Amino acid sequence: MTGPRMSEIGARWRLYRRELALAWSGGGGPLLALGFYAAVTVLVPFATGPAPERLAPIASGLAWIALALASLLSLERMFERDFEDGALDLLAMGPASLEAVAAVKCLAHWTAAGAPLALAAPIAAAALGAPLTEAPLILGTAAVGGLAFAFVGGLGASLALGSRRGGLIIALIVLPLIAPPVIFGGGALDAFAAGLDWRAGFLMLTAYALAAAALTPFAMAAACRNALS
């Protein structure tokens, strides 16, 4: 590899480690998301009743909805912190392109928050009464769906840069975009529970996540450039 190419790869790796360190050291974003997820799991039986025959049919769907909502909690900090302290200007002038910076930030966000939430999803669903046979598929759909949530969430976070009510704007932008993963993931779990072919829903979910990972960094970079100009 050439020198500039190695420099760009090194810059991406350093940025990835920096984002992970910031996510776990300041503000408790991932822990807040996990706490919210646990709270929803605990509160649902109070609203619907603790009867297993009532909770079991909706357990997987509720776990997915809670996962989607929990993924919104730490999105505002993805770009706003660097925008306020000037680090985003330095990143824009660095060896890595802004598109690469946006993609790395989303991957780090998924690693720090999405992956722990995906690991918690089978536990939450089982606590609500979902059969243990669904646990591997719940984990797989939650991991892939979490990747989609990270990239479309990054898009919302970049478009809200500099606004006074960034959290509200992010929610308004992101909520319609996370509906397809919820539909595809929940559909795959429903098909599996009914003994039907669940692969179509899982493949649609995977395609959505890959499309988000491929396309949204360009929009995020454009939004960041607009905010910095």
C-alpha positions in Angstrom: 0.0 0.0 0.0 1.1 3.6 -0.7 1.9 6.0 2.1 -1.2 8.2 1.8 -3.4 5.1 1.8 -1.7 3.7 5.0 -2.1 7.2 6.6 -5.8 7.2 5.9 -6.3 3.7 7.3 -4.4 4.7 10.4 -6.5 7.8 10.8 -9.7 5.8 10.6 -8.5 3.3 13.2 -7.4 6.1 15.6 -10.8 7.8 15.1 -12.6 4.5 15.8 -10.7 4.0 19.0 -11.3 7.6 20.0 -15.0 7.3 19.4 -15.2 4.1 21.5 -13.3 5.8 24.4 -15.5 8.8 24.3 -18.7 6.7 24.2 -17.8 4.7 27.3 -16.0 7.5 29.3 -18.3 10.5 29.0 -22.1 10.8 29.5 -22.9 7.1 29.9 -24.6 6.9 26.5 -24.5 3.1 26.1 -25.3 2.5 29.7 -28.2 4.9 29.4 -29.5 3.0 26.4 -29.2 -0.4 28.3 -30.9 1.1 31.3 -33.8 2.3 29.1 -34.1 -1.1 27.5 -34.2 -2.8 30.9 -36.8 -0.3 32.1 -39.1 -1.0 29.2 -38.7 -4.7 29.7 -39.7 -4.4 33.4 -42.6 -2.0 32.8 -44.3 -3.8 30.0 -45.7 -6.6 32.3 -47.2 -3.9 34.5 -49.2 -2.5 31.6 -50.3 -5.8 29.9 -50.4 -8.1 32.9 -47.9 -10.7 33.9 -49.7 -13.7 32.4 -47.3 -15.6 30.1 -50.0 -16.4 27.6 -50.5 -12.6 27.1 -46.8 -11.6 27.0 -45.3 -14.5 25.0 -47.0 -13.6 21.6 -45.8 -10.0 21.7 -42.4 -10.5 23.5 -40.2 -10.4 20.4 -42.0 -7.4 18.9 -41.8 -5.5 22.1 -38.1 -6.3 22.4 -37.6 -4.9 18.9 -39.5 -1.7 19.5 -37.6 -1.1 22.7 -34.4 -1.7 20.8 -35.3 0.9 18.2 -36.2 3.5 20.8 -33.2 2.8 23.0 -30.9 3.3 20.0 -32.1 7.0 19.7 -30.9 8.0 23.1 -27.2 8.7 22.4 -27.4 9.9 18.8 -27.3 13.6 19.5 -23.8 13.3 20.8 -22.4 11.6 17.7 -21.5 14.8 15.8 -22.6 17.6 18.1 -19.8 17.2 20.6 -17.1 17.5 17.9 -18.9 20.4 16.2 -19.0 22.4 19.4 -15.4 22.0 20.5 -13.9 22.4 17.0 -12.8 18.8 16.6 -15.0 18.4 13.5 -13.1 21.1 11.7 -9.9 19.2 12.4 -11.4 15.9 11.2 -12.5 17.6 8.0 -8.9 18.7 7.3 -7.4 15.3 8.3 -6.2 12.5 6.0 -9.5 10.7 6.1 -12.4 12.0 4.1 -15.6 13.3 5.9 -17.5 10.3 4.4 -15.0 8.0 6.0 -15.2 9.9 9.3 -19.0 9.6 9.3 -18.9 5.9 8.6 -16.4 5.3 11.3 -18.4 7.3 13.8 -21.5 5.1 13.0 -19.5 1.9 13.3 -18.1 3.0 16.6 -21.6 3.9 17.8 -22.9 0.5 16.8 -20.0 -1.2 18.6 -20.5 0.9 21.8 -24.3 0.9 22.0 -25.8 -1.2 19.3 -23.9 -4.4 20.0 -24.6 -4.4 23.8 -28.3 -3.8 23.0 -28.3 -6.7 20.5 -26.8 -8.9 23.2 -29.5 -7.8 25.6 -32.3 -8.3 23.2 -32.6 -12.1 23.6 -32.5 -11.7 27.4 -35.3 -9.1 27.3 -37.4 -11.2 24.9 -37.0 -14.3 27.1 -37.9 -12.3 30.2 -41.1 -11.3 28.5 -41.9 -14.9 27.6 -40.4 -15.5 24.2 -39.3 -19.1 23.6 -35.6 -19.7 23.9 -35.6 -21.2 20.4 -36.0 -17.6 19.0 -32.9 -16.3 20.8 -30.4 -16.8 18.0 -32.6 -15.1 15.5 -33.5 -12.3 17.9 -29.7 -11.8 18.4 -29.0 -11.8 14.6 -31.8 -9.5 13.7 -31.0 -7.1 16.6 -27.3 -6.9 15.5 -28.1 -6.2 11.9 -31.0 -3.9 12.8 -28.7 -2.1 15.2 -26.3 -1.4 12.4 -29.1 0.1 10.3 -30.2 2.2 13.3 -26.6 3.5 13.8 -26.3 4.7 10.2 -29.7 6.3 9.8 -29.3 7.7 13.3 -26.0 9.3 12.2 -27.8 10.8 9.3 -30.3 12.4 11.6 -27.5 13.6 14.0 -25.6 15.2 11.1 -28.7 17.0 9.8 -29.4 18.4 13.2 -26.0 19.9 13.7 -26.1 23.4 15.2 -29.8 23.4 15.9 -31.1 24.3 19.4 -33.5 21.3 19.6 -31.3 18.7 18.1 -32.8 15.8 19.9 -36.3 16.5 18.7 -35.1 17.1 15.1 -33.2 13.8 15.2 -36.2 11.9 16.4 -38.4 13.4 13.7 -35.9 12.5 11.0 -34.9 9.1 12.3 -38.2 7.6 13.4 -39.6 7.1 9.9 -36.3 5.7 8.7 -36.1 3.0 11.4 -39.7 1.8 10.6 -38.5 -0.6 7.8 -35.9 -2.4 10.0 -38.5 -2.8 12.7 -41.0 -4.2 10.1 -38.5 -6.6 8.5 -37.0 -7.8 11.8 -40.3 -8.2 13.5 -41.7 -10.0 10.4 -38.8 -12.4 10.4 -39.4 -13.3 14.1 -43.2 -13.7 13.5 -42.5 -16.0 10.5 -40.1 -18.1 12.6 -42.6 -18.4 15.5 -45.3 -19.5 13.0 -43.0 -22.1 11.4 -42.8 -20.1 8.1 -39.8 -19.1 6.0 -38.2 -16.3 8.0 -35.3 -15.7 5.6 -37.0 -13.2 3.4 -37.5 -10.8 6.3 -34.0 -11.2 7.5 -32.6 -10.7 4.0 -34.6 -7.5 3.6 -33.3 -6.3 6.9 -29.7 -7.1 5.9 -30.2 -5.3 2.5 -31.6 -2.2 4.3 -28.6 -2.1 6.7 -26.1 -2.5 3.9 -27.8 0.2 1.8 -27.8 2.5 4.8 -24.1 1.9 5.5 -23.2 2.5 1.8 -25.3 5.6 1.2 -25.8 7.6 4.4 -22.1 8.6 4.9 -22.3 10.7 1.7 -25.3 12.6 3.1 -23.7 12.9 6.5 -20.5 14.4 5.0 -22.6 16.9 3.0 -24.5 17.9 6.2 -21.3 18.3 8.2 -19.8 20.5 5.4 -22.9 22.6 5.4 -22.8 23.1 9.1 -19.0 24.0 9.1 -19.4 26.5 6.2 
